[in-house]
Amino acid sequence: MSLDNWHSHPTRSEVREVTDARTMRALAHPVRLALLEILKLEGALTATQAGERIGESPTTCSFHLRQLAKYGFVEEAGGGSGRARPWRMSAQGMRFSTEQDDPDTKLAAGALERMLRERQLERYRIWLETRASYSKAWREAAEATLHRLWMTPEELAQLNQDVVELLVPRFRERDGDPASRPAGSLPVELVFFSYPTPPPVDP
């Protein structure tokens, strides 16, 4: 599973590989994920600013930002002190796998994946409930579609890679550089699932 679109300082392009259960468990917390999401969208923020965005107190955000820093997900952006210190993402994104030999790591990866997916699906539910408040152009541009294709595992892996290579170079620089975002643009979330389904039953 890859989360390659988290915001970072524009000079940081690495994607962090997370492989240990302890780090996965530390990340699987709703406030910490909310902090990472808002840093992705807005860039460097103080604990107070982040708290205003996600509806948490500065004290709570300060604690969780320090925990995220402890595990290497955020870093100080420079300037300020105490809760007035701005924080930023320390990597371009994160990748982890639910396919683990160690049972403890497998459980931690599964829990993190479920929490991430639940947050993504909740944002989609909010879109469905509030889309009338968006312009006609946005309502018509938004897409929800299903394609069923016959593929081998190798072909599916290649398709997934092709999708990433199509999207990431074209739009990633806009995460770290607000000046590069066209007028009228909004953050758009594309969640791409690809999975096999049971084969047809022979008559």
N, C-alpha and C positions, 0 to 999 in steps of 0.2 A: 504494500500500500504506500502511496506516495502523496505527500502534501508539499508540492514543489512551488506553490504560489504564495507562500507566506511572505510578507514584506520583510525586507532587510535593507541595510545600508546599501546604496547602489553599487559600491565597489565590491560587495561580497556576493559571490556567485555560487558558493559551494552548497551542496545539499547534504544535510547531516544524516548519517545512517545510525538509527537507534536500534540496539541489539540486546540490551539488558533489561531484565524485568523491573529492577529498581527505578530506572529512569522512566520506563513506560508507566509505572504506577504513579510516579511523581507528576507526570504530565496529565494523567486522566483525572482531572479536577475541573469542574465547570468554570470556576473563576479564572484559573490559569489558562484554560483554552480561550475564554472570552478576552483575556488580556492579550494573548497572542493574535487573536483575530483583529482586535482594534489597533494594535501596533502595525499589523499588516496593512490595514486600510489607511491609517493616518500618519504613520511614521513615528518618530520619537515623541513620547509623552511622559509627563511626570505621573506619579501615583495619584495625585489629585485630579489631574486632567483625565486620566484613564478611568478613575472612579466615576467621574461625571458622565462619561460615555456609557459605561456598562452598568451603572446603578449600584455601585458598591462604595463603601467608605474608603477614604484615602489610606487609613490604617490597614484595612484588609488588603487593598491593592499593593501597598508597600511590602507587606509580608509575602504575598504571593510572587511579586516581582523578584524579591530576594531569593525565593525558592527557585524560580525559573533561572535566575542567574547562577545559582549553585549548581544546577544541572546543565548549564551551558546554553540555554535557549535565548536568553536576553543578556544585554550588557549595558553599562552606562554609556550614554551618548556624549557625555562631557558637559560641564557647566552645572551650576546649582549645587545644592547640598540637602541632605535629609530627604523629606518627601518632595522637595522641589527639584530633585535630580531627574533629568529626563532619561528614559530607557528606550532602547531600540532592539530589534531582532538581531541576533548574532550570526544567523545563517540565512541563506536564501530560502530554504525549505527543509523538510524532514521526510525521511523515508523509513518505514519499518515493515516487517513481514509477520503475518500471523502463522506462517509455516515455521515452527520452531521444534527442535528436538527436546529441549528442556521443558517439562510440563509447567513449571512455574512461569517461565517466559511466555509460553503459549497462552496461558490464562491471562497474563498481563496484557499481551498484545490483543487478545480478543476483547477484553474490557475496554481498552483504548479505542479500538476500531468501532465498537458499538456506540461509545459516547460521541465520537466524531460524526458518525453517520446519523445519529439521532439529532445532533445539532444541525446538520445540513438539511435533514428532512423537515425539521421544525421551521427553518428559514424558508423552505419551499412552501410549507403550509401557510406561513404568513403572507407570502407572495400571492397565493391563491385567494386569500381572504381580503387582501388590500389592493389587488391589481386595478380595481376600478379607479383608484386615486392616481394612477399613472396615466401618462398621455397615450393616445391611440397608437402612436408610433412604437412606444415601448410594449404595449399589449400585443401588437401584431408581430413584433420582432421576437418576443419570447417564444420558446419552443418546448414542447414535450412530445417526444416521439419514441416509438419502439420499433426496432428492426430485428428480425430473426434470421440468422444466417447459418449455413452449414460450414463449419470450419474445423480444422485440426488445432490441437493445442499450440503448435508452432505458428500457425497463421493468426490465431488470436493474440498471441504474445506480440507478433509483429504489428498487428493492427493497433494495439494499445500504444506501442512505441511510436507508430506513425502519427497518432492523434496528438501525443505530447510534443513531438517535433514540429507539428503544424502550428500549434497554439503558442507554445512557450516563447520561441524567438520573436514572434510577431508582437506580443503584448506585454511581455515580462518587464521591459524597461519602464513601463508606466507605473509599476508598483513603487519603484524607488525615486521616480522623478515626476512630481506633480505637474511640472511645466510641460511635460510631454503628453499630458492627457487632453484630448480634443474637447472643445467646448460642448457641453451637453452630455458628456460621458458620465456613466455611473459605474460603480463596481458591480460586475456581473459574475455570478457564480455558476460554473459549469460542472456538474457532478456526473461523471461517466462511469457507469457500471457495465461490466462485461462478465458473463458467467454462463456455464452450460446449463441446459434444462434437460429433463428426462427425455430420452428418445421416444418416437412414436411406437405404440404397441403394434406388432405385426398382426394382421387379421388372421 
